[in-house]
Amino acid sequence: MNTVNPKDIADDAVVLDVREQDEYDAGHAPRAVHIPLGDLPNRLNELPEVDGDLPVVCRSGARSGRAVEWLTGQGRAVANVEGGMKQWHADGKPIQAVGGGDANVI
């Protein structure tokens, strides 16, 4: 499985966030595209086009790992973000909450 360290992802990169709505609302990468893991099979047409592998993120890396395995099987170029949003935030990468206010990773 392709993986990528959050430190190696540009702060303004497009990432696919597969967490649930409340997790996404609390804090996400600035240019994240939100498609919950369970919705992914029905929303493949909404995946953003990027140069290279599309980073896929969840809270800690488990759900995004499953998404990466499935998407790879669908012929998509993707990479699991190591440590998920917890690591993204720990590395000092920007996060924002829906509606503004204090962002947090839950």
N, C-alpha and C positions, 0 to 999 in steps of 0.2 A: 504494500500500500504506500502510495506517495504521501509524505508528510512534509510540513513546513513549520518552522519555528516562527512564532509571532514577531520576533525581532527582525526577521527577514522579509516581512510584509510591510509595504508602504503604509503609513498612517491613513492615507486617503484611498487605499485599494478597495475595490469591490470584493466583498466576501459574501458567501451564502451562509446565513444563520438558520439552523434547523431546530432551534429551541422552541418551546411553547410561547404563546403570546405574552404571558405575564413576565417571563424571563426576558424576552426581547424588549418589552416596554420599559423594564427597569434599567437596562443598560445594554447598548449594542455598539458595534463599530460604526463610525459615521456614515459609511456608504454601504452598509449591509443590506442585502436583499433577504427578506424574511419569508421562508417557506418551511413551516414545521415539518419534522421528519415524516409524520404520518400522512401529510398532504403531498409529499414529493412525487409519488408516482402519477398523480393526476395533474401536476403543475409543472411538468418538465419543460413545457413551452415557455415558462417564465424565467428559466435560468438565464442569467446575464452572460453575454459574450465577453470574454477577456482574452488578452494575449497570454498564452501559457496556461498553467493549471489554475482553476478557480479554487481559492481557499474555501474550505467548508468548516464551520465552527459550531460548537455547542457549548455547554457549560465547562466540561472537563475533557472532552475528546472522545467519549464512548459513542454517543449518538451520531456525531459527525463521522466517526469511523465506519459505522454501519452505512451511513449515507454515501460515503466515499466508495465503499465496496460495491454497493448497488449501482451507483452512478458510473463507476468504472465498467461494470458489466453492461451498461447501456451505451458504452462507447464515449463517455464524457471524460474530458481531461480535468481532473480534480485532485486536490491534496487536502489531507486532514491537518487542521491547525493543532499542533502539539500543545496539550494542556488546556485547550479551549479558551473561553472568555476569561476564566480564572487566571490563566497565564498571561493572556493579552493585557488584562488590567494590571497584574503584578509587574509586568514589564514596562508599565507607564504609558501604554498605548492609549489613544483617546477613546472615550466611550461617551455616549449621550443617551438620555432617557427620552422616551416619547413624551411630548408636551413640555420639554424643558425640565428644569429642576435638577436636583442631584441625581447623578447616574450611579448605579451600583450593579454588581454581578450577583444574581441570586440563583 
